[in-house]
Amino acid sequence: MDGAQWIEREWQSADPRRRWRTVLECLSHWRDRARQRRQLATLDDRLLADIGITRCDVMRECDKHFWED
């Protein structure tokens, strides 16, 4: 499911009084996820080893779209 489909589904299912709040929370979450992935991509191999992930794991994570978990 892409981001637009997710927002549409949430918009339709949310209480009308909370619709905008739900959308804004979603956009904020996506922005945070994109920022975290950019930061992860900047870590060197020594730091990645310290947190227990490989460069391959980083590449796999960074290849995801911002709306994907």
N, C-alpha and C positions, 0 to 999 in steps of 0.2 A: 504494500500500500504506500503510495507516495504522500508527501506532506499535505497537498491540497485535499486529497481524499480524506485524510485523517481529520483535518480541520472541519471539513464538511460534515463528517459523521459526528464529531463532537458538537458542532453547532446545532445539528438537528436533535441530538439527544439531551443537550443541556437545558436546564431550567432557563427560561427566557431572561430572568433577572441576572443570571450568571454567565450568559453566553460570552460577552466581551471579556469578562475576567478569565474564563476558560481559555479563550484564544490567546490572550496576552500571556498567561502562564505558560502555555505551550510554546509560544514564540521565544519567551525568555529561556525556557529549558533548552530549546534548540540552539539558541545563541551560546549558552553555556557549554553545551556539548561540542559545538564547533570550536570554541576557544580552547577547551581542554584537549581536543585532538591536535590542534595546531601546536600547543605547548608540548604534548607528548612527542610529536615529531621532532622537536628540537633537542631532546635529551640524547646524550651520548651513550655509547654501549656500556660504559661502566655504570652509569646511573640506571640504565635499564636492567642490568644484571642485579643491582641492589634491590630493585622492586620485583624481580623475578619474571621479567618478560624479555622476549628476544626482539631483534630488529624486524623479523618476519611478523611477529605479533603486532608490532607498531604499524607496519605497512598495511596489514589486514584491517586494523581498526581505522586507520586514516583513509582508507579507500571507501569507507562507508559514507553514505549521504548523511547530512546532519540530522535528518529525522529518523534514522535507523538506530536502534539500540545495539 
